[in-house]
Amino acid sequence: MDALMESIGEVNDVFWTYLVIPLLVILGLYFTVRTAGVQFRMLPQMIRDLRSKPERAQDGKKAVSSFQAFSISAAARVGTGNVAGVAIAIAVGGPGAVFWMWLMAIVVSSLAFAESTLAQLFKVRDRSGYRGGPAYYMQYGLNARWLGVIFAVVIIFTFGFSFNMVQAHSIADVVSHSVTTATGAAEAEGWLAPVVGLLLVALVGAVVFGGVRRIAHVAQLTVPFMALIYLLVGLVVVGMNLEKVPEVFADIVGSAFGFEQVGGAAVGTAIMQGIRRGLFSNEAGMGSAPNAGASAAVSHPAKQGLAQTFGVYFDTLIVCSITAFIILVSDPVYGEEVGASLTQSALEANLGAWAVHLLTVIVFLLAFTSVLGNTFYGEANLRFLTGDDRVVPLFRLAVLGVLFLGAVSSLEVVWSLADVTMGVMAVVNLLAVAPLGALVVRLLKDYQQQRRNGLDPVFTRDTMSDVRGIQCWENDPERTAEKV
């Protein structure tokens, strides 16, 4: 097993260094330039567009709103990557990994706008509203269903299986740490992880078998609540250590460029860990968030593109940063702990043993909603492959089995598998987004022009009559641009 993990790690390093990271950087900079820095100049509009009201779906109920779609993607984004992933990046890559995590989030947030806007443009209808994502814009935008099939298969394995294993493992990890803190035992009993896995299976099953509306409802209620509590706890820790904040910033920048080596981490390791763990957390350019973005009933594709761009900032620049500062102001000993337990130890050092148990609850909620979002992504792409809703319950059962396996597996195994599938998925998605970039720019210009005219932007496919493959966005006399 050790030899296998070492081989996977070597392949991952080569794959990410020479293909994934260059593609992310080049296309992130390309869309930043082509959109005139949409991720910087339209931040207020990102927040305003989250208030858009949804239309009625074919079954007579309300379709998924812009905020609900944002919450589904945030549920997948704001997960253990924000707690365990950041901790791993710092433990392995040193404080410098945080700098590269920030930088990449800013650059690739333009990709988040592009991919979610395209997902809206090429979405399709279903009974509960809409569905779409990269597989759909590959089929209808590029006329390359074969590429969509490849992507759909990869995302099903990445989110339905690999990432859900990571979430389950992180839950089992924090529960074990909480139990050992409470009992004073050196390590948790062997039966604890399987029991945690079974409980997680039961809870997730109760939600995912309720369909997309139940997933959206749980995400809408849970994500803002859990994020707020975590941010408040983090701000308390930072406030208790304000005098260390300048030193932490110096460590982050110094370690990022090799001016000082912290924990023995080289610059290359800091860059690699920061980008990998940052991408796992914010998912920009990976092609996952567009699956949630496509489900929203909005009046213009660019609206949901902006909403998903804000999701990257919320995830990395806010939530991930809080984790980084919780750890770094606590003077961590590098190499002793990795994963969520490192964050727990930092909280315990500042707030006492009760904070360990609080973080256990927070991580459980983070991971639980991430599993819901991940499962939604898998289902949307399974429907693309088969067009048959009867296979969805079988997929949900498979996800429940994988959750149990993740709870009882080792940290190295689950994160190595996630790195492999995540990298492949990002490459396939980016190869599709690049040739469709001109459509993104046209949609943004149309949105901005209507805004300049004082209108709430509305899009119909007649606006881009030369573009084939648009399945929705028909002319509707009742849906016209109104003054705002």
N, C-alpha and C positions, 0 to 999 in steps of 0.2 A: 504493500500500500504506500509506503514512504517513497519508493522509487516511482510509482505512478503519479503521486502528487508532485514530485520534483519535476517529472517530465511535463505535466500539465502546466506547471508554473513557468517553465522555460518557454513553452509554446506561447503562453499568454504574453510573456514579456516581449517576444519578437513580434507577435501579432499586433499588440497595442502600440508598440514603439514605431513600427514602420507602416502601419495601415490605419488603425482606428484613430489615433491621436492626430496624425496629419490631416485626415479627412475632416475631423471635427473642427480643427483650427482653420483650415482653408475655407470650408463652407461657412463656418461661423463668421469669419471676417468678410466673406463675399456677401452674405445677406445683411450684415451690419452696414456695409457700404451701399448696397443696392436699395436698402430701405431707409437710408440716411439716418441710421441709428434709431430704428423704431423702438428698441428696448430702453432707450434713454428718454427720448423726447415725448413719448406718449404714455408715460407712467400714470398720470391722473386719469386718462381715458380708460386705462386697463381696469381701474377700480370702479369707475362709473358704469362700465358695460356689464359688470357682474349683476346689476340690478334689473337686467332685461327680463320681461315677463314671457313665459312660454305660451305656445299655442296649444290647441287640443290635438291629441293623437287620434289615430283611426279608431281606437277602441272607445273614444269618448272621454277619456281621462286626460289630465294635463300631461303634456310631454315633459321631458327632462329640461329644467331651466338651465340658464348659463351658469348660475351659482352652483346648482347641483352637479353639473358636469365638471365644474372646477373642483368641487368637493370630492368627486370620485377620483379624479386625477391626483388631487392633494392627498387623498387617503392612501393611494399607492406610493406617492412621492414621500410624504411625511411618515416614514416608517422607521424601522430599526437602522436604516442607513444613516439617519440623523443622529442616532445615539451610538449604535455599535459600529457603523461604518466609519464615522468620523474618529471614533476612538481607535479603531484599527489603523486608519491613515496616520494618526499622530504617533501611535506606538511603533509603527514600522518605518514611517517616513519622517518622523520628527515634526516640530511645529511648522516647518516650511511647507508641509503638505496642505495646510490650511490656506496659505497664500495662493497656491495653484488651484485649489478648489474654488476660491473666490474669483480668480481671473477667468477660469474656464466658464463659470456660471454666467459672467457678464458677456463673454464672447458668444457662447452657444445659445443664449436666450433668444437671439435673432432666429436661430434654427427652430426653437420652440414656436415662435410666431409663424414661421413658414409652414411647418408640418401640420399644425392644427388648422391653419387657414385652408390648406389644401384638403384636409380631411372633411371640413365643412363643405367645400365646393363640390366634392365628389361623393358625398354621403348618399345613402339610400333610405327609403322608408321601410318601417316595419310596424306591427300593430301597436307597439308601445311608444312609437315616436320615430327615431332615426338610429341608424348605426353606420359605422364607417371606420376609417383609419388608413394606414399606409397600404394595406392589401387592396383596398378599394381604389385609392388614387393610382396605384400601379395598374390595376385592371382598366379603369375607365379613363384615367388621365394619360397613361403611357400606352394603353392598349397592350399590356403585357401581363395577362393573367398568370402566366407561368412564374413571373417574379413575385406576384402577389401570393401565390401558393407557397413559394419558398419562405416568404416573410411570415405568413400565417403559421406555418409549421414551427418556425423558429420562435415566434412570440409565445405560442402555446407552451413550448417547453421552457422558455425563459421565465415567463411570469407565472404560468399555471403550475410549474414544477420547481425550477431552480430557485426563483425568488421566494416562493412560498416556503421552501425548505429553510431559507435564510431566516425568514420571519419566525417560523416555528422554533428554530434553534435558539434565536435570540430570546424568545419568551422563556424557554426552558432554562437558558443561562441565567437570566435575571431572577427567576424564581428560585433556582438553586442557590444563588448568591444571597438572596434574601433569607432563605431558610438557614443557611450556615451562619449568617449574622445573628439571627434570632436564637439559635441553639448553641452556638459556640463550637459546633463540630468542624472538623478539618475539611470535610467534603460532604456533599449531600448523599442521601441514600440512593442506591441504584434504581429503586422503583419510582423515584420522583419524576424523572424525565418522561417515562412512558405514561404515567398518570396525567401529567401536564398535556402531553400529546393527545390523549383521549378526550380530555376536557375541551381542548381547542377544537378538535374534530366535531364535537357535539355542538359547540356554539356557532362555528362557521357554517355547519350544515343547516342550522335553523334559519340562518339569514340567506345564504346563497340559493336555497331552494325556493325562496320567495320571489326571485326574479330581479330585474334591473331596478324597478321602482323601490323595492325594499333596500337594495344595496345603496341606491342614491339617498334614500331617507336616512338610513343609519349613518352614512358618511356625512351628510349635511348636519346632523345633530352632533356627531362625535368629534369630527376633525377640528372645528374652531375651539371647542371646549378643551380637548386634550392639549392642543398646541398652546393655548393661553396659559394653562397651568404650568406646562413645562417652561415656557418663556418667563413666567413670573418667578419660578424657583431659580432659574438660571440668573435672572437679574438680581435676585437677593444674594446669590453667591458672589457675583461680580461686584455688587455694592459692598459686600463685606471685605473685598480685596482690591478696592480701587487703587491703592498705592502700587499694586503689581501690574496694573493694566498697561502702562507705558513699557514696562519690561517685557510683557507678553507680546506686544506689537513688535518690539525690537527682535525678539526671538523668532517670530513668524517670518519677518522679512529677512533677517540675517540667515536663518536656516534655509530659506527658499533659494537664496543665491549662493550659498556655501560660504558666507562670511564667517559663520560659526557652525560647528557641527554639534548638534544636540542629540544625544542618545545614539551616536554613531551612525546616523542616517546620512547618506550621500545625497547630493542634489538630485541626481537621476531618480533615486528612490522616492524622494519627496514629491517630485513632479508626477511620477507614475502613480503613487498612492493617492495624491490629491485629485488627479483627473479621474482615476477609476472609481474611487469612492464617491467623488462628486457626481459623476455620471450615474452611478447606482442610485444616488439620492434624488437628484433633480430630473433625471431621465431626458434632458433636452437633446434632441437629435436622435434619440434611440428609437422613436416611433411608437412609444407606448401611450403617452398622454393624448395623441390625436384620436385614439380609439374612444376615449371619454369625451374629448372635445366634439367629435362628430355627432354625439348623441344629443347635443343641446339644440333646442329650438330657438334660434336667434334670427334676426332680420338681415344680417349681413355676415358673410364668412369671416371677415377680418375681426369682428367682435370677439369671437371665441379664440382667434389667434392671439389677440391682446390679453384675454383672460388667462390663457395658458402660459403666456410669457410672464405674467405676474406670478404665476405659480412657481417658476424657477427662482425668482427673487425671494419669495416667501420661504421656500424650502432651504436654499443654500445660504443666502446672505443674512437670513434671520435665524431660522431654527438650527442649522448646522453650526453657525457662528456661536450660538449660545452654548452648544455642547463643547466646542473647542475651548471657549473661555472657562467653562466650568472645570475642564481638565487642566488647562495650562496655568490657571491661577492657583492650582492646588499642588504645584511642584511635583508632578508625577515622576515615578521611577521607571524609566523606559525599559521594556523587556520583561517586567514582572507580570503584568496583566495586559490583556487585549480584549477588544470587544466591549459589550455593554457593561461588563463588570468593572472595567476601568473607570467608566463614568460614574457607576455606583460608588466606587471607592472614593472618588473625588467629592461627591456629594456628602458622603459619610464624614469625610475629613472636615468639611465646613459646617455641616448642619446637624451631624449626629446620626445615630443608627436609624432613626425614624425615616430619614431621607432615602435610605436604601429601599425601604418598603414602598415609599411613595413612587420612586422611579420604577419599581417593579410594576405598579399599577399603570403608570404612564406608558411604559414600554409595551405592556400587554395591549393597551388601547391602540397605540401606534401600530403595532404589528397586526393586531386583529383587523383594523380597517384597511391596512395595506393588503392583507390577504383577500379582502372583499374586492378591492380595486383590481388586484392582480387577476382574480378569478373572472371578473367582468371582461378584462382584456382578452383572456383566453377564450371565453364564450363568444365574443364578437367575431373572433377570427375563425373559430370552429364553424360558426354559421356561414362565414364566407366560403369555407372549404366544402361544406356539405349541403348548405341550404335546407337542412333538415333539423328542426328543433328537437327531434326525438333523441339525438345523440348527446344533447346538452346534459341531461341527468347523468349519463355515464361519465362525462368529463368531470362533473362535480364530485362524483364518487371517487374518481381517480385523484382529484385534488385533495380530498380528505385523507386518502391513503398516504399521499406525499407529505402532508402536514405531520402525520405521525412519524414518518421516517426522518423528517427534518429535526424533530424534537429529540430524537435519540441518536442523531449522527454527530460527528465531530465538526468543529468550527472550520477547520482547514478544508475539509471535503466540500461543505456547502458553499463556501465563498469561492473556491476554485471553479466549481461548476458554474456559479453565477457569472464569474468573469468571462468564461469561455462563451456562453450563450449570449451574454449582454453585448460582447464585442461583435459577434457575428450579426446580431440583430441590428446594431447601429450601422454597420457597413451596408447591409442590404437596403436599409431605409434611406441612407444618405445618397446612395447611387440612384434612387428614384426621385428624391427631392431636388437634386441638382438640375436636371433637365426641365423641371416644372417651375423653376424659380421665376421665370418671366410672368407666369400667371399670378404669383404671389404679389409681385410688384404692381401689376395692373389692379388687383383687388384692393391693395392698400391705397393707391391713388384715387380709385373710385370712392372709397370710404372717406378719405380726407377731403375730397372735393365736396361731398355732401355735407360733411361737418362744417366746412368753410361757408357753405350756403345756409347754415343754421338749421340743418335737417338732422333727424335721427336716421342714419343710413339704412337703406333698404336695397337689397340686391335681387335681381331677376336674371335668369339665364340669357334673356335678350340683350343684356348689357354686354355679354361676351358671346355673341351669336356665332362667332367663328370657332369657338371651342367645342369639340365633340365630347360626348361621354358624361355630361352633366345630367344627373338623374332626377334631381329635385329643382327647386327654385323656379317653378313655373310662375307666369304672370298671375297675380291675384288682385282684382280690383279693390278688395277690402284691405289689402296690405300696401299702403303707400307711405312714402317718406313724410313724416310730420315734423313740424317745427319743434325745436327743443329749447 
